[in-house]
């Protein structure tokens, strides 16, 4: 899926949460490597 929208960080019980208000969804073909990896963790180590 290709998702378009607005990213915000509302607060819930004193915690900041990521929230994506979706404005458009588009079905796309599956990529060769369909997984999302935590690249930031690799860059920080």
TARATA-V608041 format. One line per field, one symbol per residue. phi: phi as a letter, one per 20 degrees, with the letter a starting at -180 (. if undefined). psi: psi as a letter, one per 20 degrees, with the letter a starting at -180 (. if undefined). burial: # if it has 9 or more other ideal C-beta (glycine too) atoms within 8 Angstrom, else .. Layout:
phi = ???
psi = ???
burial = ???
This chain:
phi = .dddrdeccfdclmcedfbdefdbdbfcfffgcedddefggffef
psi = qpppapprmrpolkqpqppoophpqpprqprgnjqpqmhgghhh.
burial = ..#.#........................................
